[in-house]
Each structure stands twice: as C-alpha cells, then as structure tokens.
Amino acid sequence: MILTILAGFFSGIVSGMGIGGGAILIPILTMFLNIGQQAAQCVNLVYFIPTAIAALIIHIKNKSVDFKAALPIIGFGIIGALLGSWVAVYMPADILRKIFAVFLFAVGINQFFGKKEKSS
C-alpha cells in the first residue's frame, strides 16, 4: 500500500513538471506490484487524466501554454492514441514491455547526449 502511495506521489510530481509520470509509474507497477504490462499502461492512462488536468490548470494560470502549437498536436495525438491503443490490445505483453524499455532507454540517452538548452 505504501509503495502505491509513493508511486502516485512521485509520478505526480514528475507529471506536473510535464515530463511524464508513466516513466516512474509503469516500472513500479510491473516490477514491484506484479501488474501485467497492458494493465499497468491502462492504470497509467487512468492516472494521467486527473494529474494532467491539475497540472494544466496551473500552467494555464501561469500563461505557459502555447495553444497555437498545442491544438494540432492534440488532434493528431488523439488519432495516434486510438491507433496505439488498438495495437497495444493485440500485442503480446512481452513485446509491449520491450518497446517501452527501448523507448525509456532512448529518452535517457537523449537526455545525456542531446543538445543542451540555453537558459532564459
């Protein structure tokens, strides 16, 4: 029980920063709580909705949302989410887990070796 509370808390902090709490939540659910990969990703999606709304409210109040850039991304993101959900339902869990691991690894490598942002 305490692990689920901590997982929710820390992934919520990361989600609020706009980084994506699923990178923390999904591994905890699969490795420590023995939840299957598809179920863990579904839990992450359900978890994402209220945390994203809370973070979005704060970011809108701080005027840090570029709606002109966000609207086309939202539209195509919905299409991609529908396609990705359909594929994930029929994909074996071990393949889905490996794809997720490769994605996390690639993001980590990019963070270490990617271009550095100039501070404003």
SULGIRA-V13218 format. One record per residue. N is the residue number from 1. PSI is psi as a letter, one per 20 degrees, with the letter a starting at -180 (none if undefined). OMEGA is omega as a letter, one per 40 degrees, with the letter a starting at -180 (* if undefined). D_CENTER is the distance of its C-alpha to the mean C-alpha in Angstrom with 2 decimals. Layout:
N_PSI_OMEGA_D_CENTER / N_PSI_OMEGA_D_CENTER
This chain:
1_g_a_21.95 / 2_h_i_21.58 / 3_h_i_18.78 / 4_h_i_16.72 / 5_g_i_17.62 / 6_g_i_16.72 / 7_g_i_13.32 / 8_g_a_12.63 / 9_g_a_14.33 / 10_h_i_12.82 / 11_h_i_9.12 / 12_g_i_10.43 / 13_g_a_12.14 / 14_h_i_9.38 / 15_g_i_7.46 / 16_h_i_11.01 / 17_i_a_11.46 / 18_j_a_8.96 / 19_h_a_7.36 / 20_o_a_3.81 / 21_i_i_5.08 / 22_h_i_3.86 / 23_h_i_5.98 / 24_g_a_8.54 / 25_g_a_8.53 / 26_g_i_8.80 / 27_h_i_11.52 / 28_g_a_13.29 / 29_g_a_13.50 / 30_g_a_14.82 / 31_h_a_16.97 / 32_h_a_18.38 / 33_j_i_18.36 / 34_l_i_19.25 / 35_p_i_17.04 / 36_q_a_16.88 / 37_g_a_13.99 / 38_g_i_14.03 / 39_g_i_14.45 / 40_g_i_11.62 / 41_h_i_9.16 / 42_g_i_11.19 / 43_g_i_11.11 / 44_h_i_7.36 / 45_g_i_8.08 / 46_g_i_11.11 / 47_h_a_9.76 / 48_h_a_7.42 / 49_g_a_10.72 / 50_h_i_12.93 / 51_h_i_10.80 / 52_h_i_10.00 / 53_g_i_13.73 / 54_g_i_14.90 / 55_h_a_13.30 / 56_g_i_14.51 / 57_g_i_17.94 / 58_g_a_18.31 / 59_h_i_17.36 / 60_g_i_19.73 / 61_h_i_22.41 / 62_j_i_22.18 / 63_l_a_22.55 / 64_j_i_19.69 / 65_p_i_18.29 / 66_n_a_19.88 / 67_h_i_20.26 / 68_h_i_22.29 / 69_h_a_19.51 / 70_h_a_16.81 / 71_g_i_18.91 / 72_h_i_19.22 / 73_g_i_15.55 / 74_g_a_14.91 / 75_g_a_17.72 / 76_h_i_16.81 / 77_h_i_13.12 / 78_g_i_14.63 / 79_g_i_16.90 / 80_h_i_14.34 / 81_g_i_12.33 / 82_g_i_15.77 / 83_g_a_16.75 / 84_h_i_13.72 / 85_g_i_14.07 / 86_g_i_17.74 / 87_g_a_17.49 / 88_h_a_15.22 / 89_h_a_17.81 / 90_i_a_20.57 / 91_p_i_19.14 / 92_q_a_20.30 / 93_h_a_17.85 / 94_h_i_19.05 / 95_g_i_18.34 / 96_g_i_14.78 / 97_g_a_14.33 / 98_h_i_16.07 / 99_g_i_14.08 / 100_g_i_10.79 / 101_g_i_13.03 / 102_g_i_14.47 / 103_g_i_11.30 / 104_g_i_10.47 / 105_g_a_14.20 / 106_g_i_14.50 / 107_g_i_12.04 / 108_g_i_14.09 / 109_g_i_17.30 / 110_h_a_16.54 / 111_h_i_16.06 / 112_g_a_19.39 / 113_i_a_21.38 / 114_r_i_19.99 / 115_q_i_22.08 / 116_p_i_22.33 / 117_q_i_21.80 / 118_p_i_24.96 / 119_q_a_24.83 / 120_none_*_26.10
